Amino acid sequence: MQPAATRNRGRRGHAVVEFGLAFVLFLGLVVNLFDFGRLAWTYTAVHYASRQASRFTTVRGKTNPTSSSEILGVARTHAIGIDPALLTMVTNYNPATVSRGRLITVRLNYPFNFAFGALVPQSTIPLQSTSMVVIASR
């Protein structure tokens, strides 16, 4: 029978190695969980900004025409918690063609960057939100 010290001589570092591997996996899971939370927050902010921009176009309407740069400015003002300079916009708004029943579309694009891009294969995800509003009265 061998003494306990000689039996476990080659196994002393196993617990440390196992803990190190498990801790790295757990830490990666927590970091990615925060990143996907940021992704959800960013999409919500982009969606809210697109709704507010489309609402702005219907409120202003034909009687007080606006430009695409003003609509983008409103969207950037309502883009809370994200970098408003990265927002881009596409709209079909034209003050000359605004009339009752007309559909106004505002689409915002935002490039979302993961905080730890090396852990995600595609570190930039293009987020897009479209808001459509029908002009009810003019």
C-alpha positions as CSV (number, residue, x, y, z in Angstrom):
1,M,0.0,0.0,0.0
2,Q,1.3,3.4,-1.0
3,P,1.2,6.4,1.3
4,A,-1.4,9.1,0.3
5,A,1.3,11.6,-0.5
6,T,2.8,9.4,-3.2
7,R,-0.5,8.3,-4.6
8,N,-1.7,11.9,-5.3
9,R,1.6,13.3,-6.4
10,G,0.7,13.6,-10.1
11,R,-2.9,14.8,-9.4
12,R,-2.3,17.9,-7.3
13,G,-2.7,20.4,-10.2
14,H,-5.9,18.8,-11.6
15,A,-8.3,20.9,-9.5
16,V,-6.6,24.1,-10.4
17,V,-6.7,23.3,-14.1
18,E,-10.4,22.3,-13.9
19,F,-11.3,25.4,-12.0
20,G,-9.4,27.6,-14.5
21,L,-11.2,26.0,-17.5
22,A,-14.6,26.3,-15.8
23,F,-14.0,29.9,-14.7
24,V,-13.0,31.0,-18.2
25,L,-16.2,29.4,-19.7
26,F,-18.3,31.0,-17.0
27,L,-16.7,34.4,-17.5
28,G,-17.3,34.2,-21.3
29,L,-20.9,33.3,-20.7
30,V,-21.4,36.3,-18.4
31,V,-19.7,38.7,-20.7
32,N,-21.7,37.6,-23.7
33,L,-24.9,37.8,-21.6
34,F,-24.2,41.5,-21.0
35,D,-23.4,42.0,-24.6
36,F,-26.7,40.5,-25.8
37,G,-28.4,42.7,-23.2
38,R,-26.8,45.7,-24.8
39,L,-27.9,44.4,-28.2
40,A,-31.5,44.3,-27.0
41,W,-31.2,47.8,-25.5
42,T,-29.7,49.2,-28.7
43,Y,-32.4,47.7,-30.9
44,T,-35.1,49.2,-28.6
45,A,-33.5,52.6,-28.7
46,V,-33.3,52.5,-32.6
47,H,-36.9,51.4,-32.8
48,Y,-38.1,54.2,-30.5
49,A,-36.1,56.8,-32.5
50,S,-37.7,55.6,-35.7
51,R,-41.2,55.8,-34.2
52,Q,-40.5,59.3,-33.0
53,A,-39.1,60.4,-36.3
54,S,-42.1,59.1,-38.2
55,R,-44.4,60.8,-35.8
56,F,-42.6,64.0,-36.3
57,T,-43.2,63.8,-40.0
58,T,-46.9,63.4,-39.6
59,V,-47.2,66.1,-37.0
60,R,-45.3,68.6,-39.2
61,G,-47.1,67.5,-42.4
62,K,-47.7,69.7,-45.4
63,T,-48.6,72.9,-43.5
64,N,-45.1,73.1,-41.9
65,P,-42.8,71.1,-44.2
66,T,-39.6,69.6,-42.9
67,S,-36.5,68.2,-44.5
68,S,-34.8,64.8,-44.2
69,S,-32.0,66.3,-42.1
70,E,-34.6,67.6,-39.6
71,I,-36.2,64.1,-39.4
72,L,-32.8,62.6,-38.8
73,G,-32.1,65.2,-36.2
74,V,-35.3,64.2,-34.3
75,A,-34.3,60.5,-34.6
76,R,-30.8,61.3,-33.2
77,T,-32.4,63.3,-30.4
78,H,-34.5,60.3,-29.3
79,A,-31.7,57.7,-29.7
80,I,-31.1,57.4,-26.0
81,G,-28.1,55.4,-24.8
82,I,-26.5,54.9,-28.2
83,D,-24.1,57.0,-30.4
84,P,-26.5,59.1,-32.4
85,A,-23.8,60.0,-35.0
86,L,-23.9,56.4,-36.2
87,L,-27.6,56.5,-37.1
88,T,-28.4,56.6,-40.8
89,M,-31.9,57.1,-42.2
90,V,-33.9,56.3,-45.3
91,T,-37.4,57.9,-45.7
92,N,-40.0,58.4,-48.4
93,Y,-41.1,61.7,-46.9
94,N,-41.6,64.5,-49.5
95,P,-43.5,67.6,-48.4
96,A,-44.8,68.1,-51.9
97,T,-46.6,64.8,-51.9
98,V,-48.0,64.8,-48.3
99,S,-51.7,64.2,-48.3
100,R,-54.4,62.4,-46.3
101,G,-54.0,58.6,-46.5
102,R,-50.3,58.8,-47.5
103,L,-47.9,56.3,-45.9
104,I,-44.8,57.8,-44.4
105,T,-41.9,55.4,-43.9
106,V,-38.8,56.0,-41.8
107,R,-36.1,53.4,-41.7
108,L,-33.1,53.8,-39.3
109,N,-29.9,51.8,-39.5
110,Y,-27.4,51.4,-36.7
111,P,-24.2,49.3,-36.6
112,F,-24.0,47.5,-33.3
113,N,-20.5,46.5,-32.1
114,F,-20.0,43.8,-29.5
115,A,-17.8,44.9,-26.6
116,F,-15.8,41.7,-26.9
117,G,-15.7,41.2,-30.7
118,A,-13.1,38.4,-30.6
119,L,-15.6,36.2,-28.9
120,V,-18.3,36.6,-31.5
121,P,-17.7,35.6,-35.2
122,Q,-19.3,38.7,-36.6
123,S,-18.5,41.5,-34.2
124,T,-20.7,44.1,-36.0
125,I,-24.4,43.5,-36.5
126,P,-26.4,46.0,-38.6
127,L,-29.6,46.8,-36.7
128,Q,-32.6,48.2,-38.7
129,S,-36.0,49.5,-37.6
130,T,-38.8,50.7,-39.8
131,S,-41.7,52.8,-38.7
132,M,-44.7,53.5,-41.0
133,V,-47.4,56.0,-40.2
134,V,-50.5,56.9,-42.3
135,I,-51.4,60.6,-42.4
136,A,-55.0,60.7,-41.1
137,S,-56.0,64.3,-41.7
138,R,-54.8,67.3,-43.7
